[in-house]
């Protein structure tokens, strides 16, 4: 999954997140999310759904994610 970006992760204060273990977990999570989304897209297409509509639904799901730690 080399097409997943490798951003410089930052804290809300703008500090660089440099802990190797944290970066590893972030990368592993993104790889898992991408594979799950890929599998779901393939299922949707095989069931006759429009891939553009499916991608739009995925984008909406991402846009509605909530930060449970926002007020901490």
N, C-alpha and C positions, 0 to 999 in steps of 0.2 A: 504494500500500500504506500508506495513512494509518492503518490500524488496528494497525500495529506500534507498541508502546509506545516512548517516548523516555525511558528511565530515566536517572538521574544515575549514571553508571558510577563505581565505586569500586575502588581497589586493595585487596588483602588487608589492608592497614593502615588502610583507611578513607579514604584520601586521594581526592579527586575527580580522575578522569581528565578532563583538559580539553584535551588536544591535539586540534586540529581534524581532523587527518589520521587519528588513531586513532579518533575518533568516527565519521568518515566510513566507515572500513573496517568498523567494527562494524555500522553501519546497513546498508551494502551487503551484508554477510554475512547479516544477519537477513532482508533482502528476498529474497535468493537462496534461503535455507533455506525461507522461507515458501512461495515459488513452487514449489520442488521438492516440498515436502510436499503442497501443494494439488494438483499434477499427479498425485502418487502416490495421493492419496485419490480423485480422480476416476477414475483407472484401476481402483482396487480396487472402487469402487462399480459401475462399468460391467461389471466381471467378476463381479458378484453378491455381493461381500463386504459385510458389515455395517460401516457407517461408524464406529459406536461401537467395535467391536472394532479396526478399523484405527487409530483415534485412541489406543486403549489401547496398541497395539503401538508406535506412535510415542513415546508417553510413556515406555514402558519403555526404548526405545532411548536417549532423552535421559537417563534416570536412570542408565544404565550407562556414559555417557561418562566417560573417565578423564582427569585432568589430568596430562600427562606432565612438568610442571614443578613438581609439588607439593613435592618435596623440595629445591628450589633455594633 
